[in-house]
Amino acid sequence: MAGGTPRPTVRGWALLVSGAVLCGGGLGLGYLAPGVLGALAFPAVALAMGLAGRLPAARVGRRLTASRVRAGESVTVVLEVAADGGARSAAVAEHVTGTGEPVVLPLGPVRPVIRYELTPQRRGVVEAGPLHLVRTDPLGLARAVRAADDVPVRVLVHPRHHHLLPVPAAGGGGRDTSSASVRASEGAFAGLREHAPGDDVRQIHWRTSARRGRLMVREHADSAGTGMTVLVDDRYGPDELDVLVEAAASIVRSGPDVPVEVRTAGGARSAAAVGVTAHLDMLAEAAARPGADFPAACAGLRSAPTGRAIVLLSTTAADEDVAAAMRPLAARHTVSLVGLIGPGDDGGGGLAPPAGVRLLRAADAAGFAQRWNESRWWAR
């Protein structure tokens, strides 16, 4: 197939099998007419393979109108096909893989320039190509298929997002125990606290640790204090994860001037300095990591940049996971948030958030945005 050699189709193989049975049965039982009729199947398929013919090579150049789109938006793929006369009688079919089941798009006969639109409905990575040349005989008994000399292209499909009210700088509302002078001093020492899993060992204050008999770490107030750290629990399947990623994308886009660091429980990280597009790229490619250590990822928020922290997890999460998310947030100097998103309201139902931590439940990402805007959780 890959070299363009014609082969029988399913219909062609069915005709050959039927012909063999009819020919063998008829001759074996002494019936000449059925045997002759069955024997005609073999030259018929051979003729069909001759009509399909061997396909010559073709070269394809590709262009995209955009390398990144949002789920539900369209991107145009432009194909420039260089093929000789022997290939111009063939049809072309495009192989597309990515956010759903692989599909084959029939694009009609070979033309010098072919355009078509892709409209992916889910976030992820879509790969367009390679292009295949296809030619069949009029009866559909044989087909020749050849992959073009082609380099597939990738399209990053960003998650949908919803409008969120921007969160003010830490200290503009809620709990902020650092003094004004400390908040104004970039990199200033803000205090000591007990060491927790995930803390940077370089921040251990060894003299105080030796005196108290347990590890103590330094806390600093820095320029990232006006920003946010978003942790997405990526242990779930595509349906649940897509909802959490959609909420995270909404947070990333809520305040373009607010530095945001994005993390996943599986260990992916997009630093605040890389910008919104890089965050959305990471969220587009996020995949389920069922073995991720979620409690350890939450504990790592203790050493995250100062500022607000937001943990997004599914309503199917166990109470101990919700508690693991709340503990490090309660130790921060600013009001932070745990978002439980998904159908049902069982997740964390028996837990009361500690001081400085807000709990927001929603059935989907759109509901999360509505609750975010209505509650103004950072100001309560």
C-alpha positions in Angstrom: 0.0 0.0 0.0 2.7 2.5 1.0 4.5 2.1 -2.3 1.3 2.6 -4.4 0.9 -1.0 -5.6 -2.7 -1.9 -6.2 -4.3 -4.4 -3.9 -7.8 -5.9 -3.7 -10.3 -4.1 -1.5 -12.6 -5.8 0.9 -15.1 -6.1 -1.9 -12.4 -7.5 -4.2 -11.4 -10.1 -1.6 -15.1 -11.0 -1.1 -15.5 -11.5 -4.9 -12.4 -13.7 -5.0 -13.5 -15.9 -2.1 -17.0 -16.2 -3.6 -15.6 -17.1 -7.0 -13.3 -19.7 -5.5 -16.1 -21.4 -3.6 -18.4 -21.2 -6.7 -15.7 -22.5 -9.1 -14.5 -25.3 -6.8 -18.1 -26.4 -5.8 -19.4 -26.2 -9.3 -16.6 -28.2 -10.9 -16.4 -30.6 -8.0 -20.2 -31.4 -8.4 -20.0 -31.5 -12.2 -21.8 -28.2 -12.8 -19.8 -26.4 -15.5 -21.8 -23.1 -15.6 -21.3 -22.2 -11.9 -17.7 -23.2 -12.2 -17.0 -21.0 -15.2 -18.9 -18.1 -13.5 -16.9 -18.4 -10.4 -13.6 -18.5 -12.4 -14.5 -15.1 -13.9 -13.9 -13.5 -10.5 -10.1 -13.9 -10.9 -9.7 -12.0 -14.2 -12.2 -9.4 -13.0 -10.1 -8.5 -9.9 -6.9 -8.7 -12.0 -8.4 -6.2 -14.5 -9.5 -4.0 -11.6 -6.0 -3.9 -10.2 -4.7 -2.9 -13.7 -7.2 -0.1 -13.9 -6.2 1.1 -10.4 -2.6 1.1 -11.5 0.5 1.9 -9.5 0.7 5.4 -8.1 3.8 7.5 -8.6 5.3 9.6 -5.9 4.1 13.1 -4.9 5.6 15.8 -2.8 3.6 18.0 -0.4 4.3 21.3 1.3 2.2 22.5 4.2 1.2 25.8 5.7 -1.1 26.7 8.6 -2.9 29.9 9.1 -2.2 29.5 12.9 -0.1 27.1 14.9 -2.3 27.6 18.0 -6.0 27.9 18.3 -8.6 27.7 21.0 -10.9 24.7 21.3 -13.8 25.3 19.0 -11.9 27.7 16.7 -10.8 26.8 13.1 -7.4 26.7 11.5 -6.9 26.4 7.7 -4.4 23.9 6.4 -2.9 24.7 3.0 -1.4 21.9 1.0 0.8 22.5 -2.1 0.9 19.2 -4.0 3.6 18.5 -6.6 2.6 15.4 -8.6 3.1 14.2 -12.2 0.3 13.3 -14.6 0.1 9.8 -13.4 -1.0 10.9 -10.0 -3.5 13.6 -11.1 -6.2 11.0 -11.6 -6.0 10.0 -8.0 -7.9 11.3 -5.0 -6.2 12.5 -1.8 -7.0 11.7 1.8 -5.6 13.4 4.9 -4.8 11.6 8.1 -5.6 13.6 11.2 -4.8 12.5 14.8 -5.1 14.3 18.1 -7.9 15.2 20.4 -10.2 12.3 19.5 -10.2 9.2 17.4 -7.9 9.3 14.3 -9.8 10.3 11.2 -9.2 10.2 7.4 -10.5 13.3 5.6 -11.3 12.8 1.9 -10.2 15.9 0.0 -11.2 15.1 -3.5 -8.9 14.8 -6.6 -5.3 15.8 -6.7 -4.9 19.6 -7.2 -1.9 21.9 -7.0 -3.3 23.7 -4.0 -5.7 22.1 -1.5 -7.2 24.0 1.4 -9.3 22.6 4.2 -10.3 23.6 7.7 -9.8 21.9 11.1 -12.1 22.7 14.0 -10.9 20.7 17.0 -13.5 20.7 19.8 -11.2 19.6 22.6 -7.9 21.0 23.8 -4.8 19.0 23.0 -2.3 18.5 20.1 -3.7 17.8 16.6 -1.4 16.4 14.0 -2.4 16.8 10.3 -0.8 14.5 7.8 0.6 12.6 6.1 -1.4 13.0 2.9 -2.2 9.8 1.0 -3.0 9.4 -2.7 -5.8 7.0 -3.4 -7.0 5.5 -6.7 -9.7 2.8 -7.2 -11.2 1.1 -10.2 -14.8 1.9 -11.2 -16.2 -1.1 -9.4 -14.2 -0.7 -6.2 -12.6 -4.1 -6.4 -9.0 -2.8 -6.1 -7.2 0.2 -4.7 -3.8 1.7 -4.8 -2.7 3.9 -1.9 0.6 5.8 -1.5 1.8 8.1 1.2 3.1 11.4 -0.2 6.5 12.8 0.6 5.1 14.8 3.4 6.0 16.2 6.8 2.9 16.4 9.2 2.3 19.6 11.1 1.1 20.1 14.7 -1.5 22.4 16.0 -1.7 23.2 19.7 -5.3 23.5 20.8 -5.6 25.7 23.8 -8.3 25.1 26.4 -11.5 27.2 26.3 -11.5 30.0 28.9 -14.1 32.1 30.7 -14.0 35.6 32.0 -12.8 36.0 35.5 -12.5 39.1 37.6 -8.8 39.9 38.1 -7.4 39.2 41.6 -5.9 42.2 43.3 -2.4 42.2 44.6 -1.8 40.3 47.8 -2.5 42.6 50.7 -5.4 44.3 48.9 -7.8 42.1 50.8 -7.9 39.1 53.0 -5.1 37.9 55.3 -1.6 39.3 54.8 0.5 39.2 57.9 3.6 40.7 56.5 4.3 44.4 57.3 4.1 47.1 54.6 7.8 47.6 54.8 8.5 43.9 54.3 6.1 43.7 51.4 7.8 46.6 49.8 11.2 45.1 50.1 12.0 42.7 47.3 13.6 39.5 48.6 13.3 40.7 52.3 13.4 38.2 55.1 9.8 37.7 56.4 10.3 35.0 59.1 10.9 31.4 60.0 8.6 28.4 59.9 8.9 24.7 60.4 10.2 22.7 57.4 7.7 20.8 55.3 8.1 18.3 52.5 8.9 20.1 49.2 10.7 23.0 50.8 14.0 24.1 49.3 16.9 22.8 51.4 18.8 25.9 50.7 16.3 27.9 52.7 17.0 25.9 55.9 18.2 28.1 58.8 20.6 25.7 60.4 21.4 27.7 63.5 17.8 28.0 64.6 17.2 24.4 63.5 20.0 23.2 65.8 18.6 25.3 68.7 15.0 24.1 68.4 15.8 20.5 67.5 13.7 20.5 64.3 14.3 21.9 60.8 13.3 25.5 60.3 13.2 27.4 56.9 13.3 31.0 55.9 10.4 32.8 54.3 10.9 35.8 52.1 8.6 38.5 50.7 9.6 39.1 47.0 8.3 40.7 43.9 6.2 37.6 43.1 4.0 38.4 46.1 1.5 40.0 43.8 1.2 36.9 41.7 -0.4 33.5 41.9 0.6 29.9 41.8 -2.0 27.5 40.2 -1.7 23.7 40.9 -3.8 21.4 38.7 -4.5 17.9 39.9 -3.9 15.9 36.7 -4.5 12.4 38.0 -7.9 12.2 36.2 -9.1 11.0 32.8 -9.7 13.4 29.9 -13.2 14.5 30.8 -12.4 15.5 34.3 -9.0 16.9 33.5 -10.3 19.0 30.6 -12.6 20.8 33.1 -9.8 21.6 35.5 -7.5 22.7 32.7 -10.3 25.0 31.4 -10.5 26.6 34.8 -6.7 27.0 35.0 -6.7 28.7 31.5 -9.3 31.1 32.7 -7.2 32.0 35.7 -4.1 32.5 33.5 -5.9 34.9 31.3 -7.8 36.8 34.0 -5.0 39.3 34.7 -2.3 39.7 32.0 -0.3 41.9 34.3 -0.3 39.4 37.2 2.5 36.9 37.2 1.2 33.4 37.3 3.1 30.1 37.8 1.2 27.0 36.6 2.0 23.5 38.0 0.5 20.0 37.7 0.6 17.3 40.3 2.4 15.2 37.7 5.4 17.5 37.9 5.0 19.8 34.9 5.7 23.5 35.6 5.4 26.7 33.7 7.2 29.5 35.4 5.7 33.0 35.8 8.3 34.6 33.6 7.3 32.6 30.4 4.0 34.3 29.9 0.4 33.4 29.1 1.0 31.6 25.7 3.5 29.2 27.3 1.1 28.5 30.1 -1.7 27.7 27.6 0.7 25.5 25.6 1.5 23.5 28.7 -2.2 23.2 29.6 -3.0 22.1 26.0 -0.6 19.2 26.3 -1.5 18.2 29.9 -2.2 14.4 30.0 -3.6 12.2 32.8 -1.0 11.2 35.4 -2.9 8.7 37.6 0.3 7.9 39.6 1.1 11.5 40.5 1.9 12.2 44.1 -0.7 14.9 44.8 0.0 15.4 48.5 3.7 16.0 47.7 2.7 18.5 45.0 0.6 20.3 47.5 3.4 20.3 50.0 5.6 21.9 47.4 3.4 25.0 47.5 5.1 25.9 50.8 8.2 26.8 48.8 6.3 28.4 45.9 6.7 32.1 45.3 4.8 34.2 47.8 1.4 35.4 46.8 -1.9 33.6 46.4 -2.1 29.9 45.6 -5.0 28.1 43.9 -5.4 24.3 43.9 -7.8 22.9 41.3 -9.1 19.3 41.8 -12.1 17.2 40.9 -15.2 16.8 43.1 -14.4 13.1 43.0 -11.3 13.7 45.1 -11.2 12.1 48.5 -11.4 14.2 51.6 -7.8 13.6 52.4 -6.8 15.1 49.1 -8.8 18.2 49.8 -7.2 18.4 53.3 -3.7 18.0 51.7 -4.5 21.0 49.5 -5.7 23.1 52.4 -2.7 22.5 54.7 0.0 24.3 52.8 -2.4 27.1 51.8 -3.2 27.8 55.4 0.5 28.5 56.0 0.7 31.2 53.4 0.5 34.9 54.1 -2.3 35.6 51.7 -5.8 34.3 51.2 -5.7 31.3 48.9 -8.3 29.0 47.2 -9.2 25.4 46.7 -11.4 24.8 43.7 -13.5 21.6 43.5 -14.9 21.3 40.0 -17.1 18.6 38.6 -20.6 17.2 38.8 -21.8 16.5 42.4 -20.8 18.2 45.6 -19.4 15.3 47.6 -15.7 16.3 47.4 -14.5 17.8 50.6 -18.1 18.0 51.9 -17.1 17.3 55.5 -14.2 19.7 55.6 -14.2 23.2 56.9 -11.4 25.3 55.3 -9.0 26.8 57.8 -8.4 30.5 58.2 -7.0 32.1 55.1 -8.3 29.4 52.8 -11.4 29.6 50.7 -13.3 26.6 49.2 -15.2 27.1 45.9 -17.3 24.3 44.4 -18.7 24.3 40.8 -20.2 21.8 38.4 -18.0 22.9 35.5 -15.5 25.5 34.4 -18.3 28.0 33.4 -19.9 27.6 36.9 -16.4 28.0 38.4 -16.1 31.4 36.6 -19.5 32.5 37.8 -18.8 31.5 41.4 -15.4 33.2 41.3 -16.9 36.5 40.1 -19.9 36.4 42.4 -18.0 35.4 45.6 -14.8 37.6 45.1 -13.2 35.0 47.4 -10.0 37.0 47.9 -11.9 39.8 49.6 -13.9 37.8 52.2 
